[in-house]
Amino acid sequence: MNFIDDTKYNLVSNDTFYPIIQSSYDGIYVADGKGNGVLVNQAYSRITGISPDDLIGKNMKEVVEKGLVSESVTFKVLEERKPITITQIVKGKEVLVTGNPVFDQKTGVIAYVVTNMRDITELNQLKFELRKSRQLTQKYLDEIEDFKNKEIYQMHLDGIVAHDKEIIKVLKLAQKVAKVDSTVLLLGESGVGKEVIVKLLHNTSHRANNPLIKVNCAAIPEHLLESELFGYEKGAFTGADNRGKPGLFEQANGGTIFLDEIGDMQLDLQAKLLRVLQEFEITRVGGRKPVKIDVRVVSATNMNLEQIVKEGKFREDLYYRLNIVPIKIPPLRNRRADVAPLAYFFLNKTNNRYQFTKRFQPDVIHYFEQYMWPGNIREMENLIERLVVTSDHDEIRIDDLPLSVLDSGVSKKPEKLSLKEITENLERRIIKENLEEYKTTRKVAEILGMSQSTLVKKMKRLGI
């Protein structure tokens, strides 16, 4: 072991004393009664980074003036003649310093001040991390409690995955309205999931055990829509079934009928639909006798019905009859909290359908969250199915995404991710690529120039 050369500083050598001082893990500094340094051990230099040459034979006032230490415990001890403990900043490092006076037994004056030093930077960091950990734990506990106290919808059987507050409001309203038979008008862009809300309305109502009939008013040719909706009597028109045919309203009797794309219905047919809503009876094409029905009517459109009413393309009286309870479904771009849960829901759904085990590279979700999803949930479902069935590897990667999604993620990525997150994503990708190639953590650690235990800890932290 190398000790400080006491002869250099005119100190008396002591073969027992110096090894003890030098073997101390804590830093030890000794000054005389005037504040001049007379001894310093290696631990003190290790902790502070200050060379013995800057301390031995130097007065502590000079050391403070040079900025090597923030303040002197030595002079505090000399002034107050008792042990003093302070914290010092030494070259940017926080240390705990205790000074003890050594009195001359004959004169009672302070002969030496022995300073003991301990680095508390690591201790403070541990305290900070502990406090941060406790805060994080409390955050999770609060989230769990919040999760328990409010209704978070994840009704996978009905295809409903909802965490966002706005869509939860919609679902709560739908469940409330389901208990009555009021006519409901669903408003929202194409692909937002209007059919899912219809299922919820029907399945949580007293009509759940009866039919749910869905009609796309835009998909059925205009000349056939009336007979499809209201049915026809035998011989009503050329090619008609000789037995006649009940319409979709009759088939939905006791249940719910969903009229999608209601804004595309022609004006003359709108008048007949208005009578159904007012009288709850239909008359078949070619028939004269009205048929009573018991049907809950839910309609939907992605049009601005108020505007087409003003343009004379939609009956005002029918609009008000349909619009008793309007439910506006937000587009996916306004439901950012639902993007990741929905993505994993559709991934699992597609994996189960085709017996795959595909997974997302973490950055893929980032791009999904930045994308505007003009086609809403329907676009996401179709895109994820395409990614699952066309990707050549088990992990769906960023380079598998279409340019429209990539451009959206790149333009906003600097605003979204911190430097730490970008670094972690890069580390995650590099480790995963090496694991795919070399298979074992031992080999990957060797390639990346770290120990296997360090790699395993890093993988755990990165969620690999």
Number of C-alpha atoms within 10 A of each C-alpha: 5 7 12 14 10 14 9 8 14 10 11 8 11 9 8 8 9 15 14 10 19 20 14 14 15 18 24 23 25 23 25 20 20 15 23 21 25 21 21 23 23 24 20 24 16 14 20 22 14 16 13 19 11 15 22 19 17 16 17 24 16 14 18 13 11 11 13 19 19 17 19 18 24 30 19 16 24 23 9 10 16 14 18 18 16 14 18 20 16 18 14 12 15 20 21 15 21 20 25 21 24 18 15 12 9 6 8 9 14 19 18 23 30 22 23 18 24 19 21 17 15 12 12 12 11 12 12 12 12 12 12 12 12 12 12 12 12 12 12 12 12 12 12 11 11 12 12 10 9 9 14 15 15 15 11 11 7 13 18 18 20 22 20 17 13 14 21 17 14 16 21 13 15 21 18 13 18 22 14 12 17 16 18 24 24 24 21 18 18 18 19 21 20 23 17 13 21 22 18 20 27 26 18 15 19 15 20 17 11 15 16 21 17 17 19 16 21 15 11 13 10 14 8 10 20 23 20 19 23 23 24 23 20 16 15 17 12 7 8 14 13 11 10 17 18 17 20 18 27 23 20 21 19 19 23 28 25 26 22 23 19 24 23 17 21 16 14 10 13 20 14 16 20 17 14 19 17 11 12 17 19 24 19 23 22 15 16 10 10 12 13 14 18 15 24 25 21 25 25 25 19 17 16 11 19 14 11 14 16 11 10 11 15 22 21 15 13 18 18 12 17 22 19 12 17 17 21 16 19 17 21 28 18 14 16 17 15 18 26 14 16 21 22 15 19 20 22 17 18 22 17 11 10 11 10 15 14 19 16 17 17 17 18 20 18 19 21 20 22 21 21 18 20 16 17 18 21 15 15 20 19 13 15 21 17 13 19 24 13 11 14 11 11 13 15 21 16 18 9 15 19 11 10 11 18 18 15 16 23 14 12 14 15 11 8 13 13 11 10 9 11 15 12 15 17 13 15 20 16 13 21 17 13 17 16 10 11 13 12 12 18 16 16 23 19 12 11 13 10 12 14 17 12 11 19 15 11 16 16 10 11 13 9 12
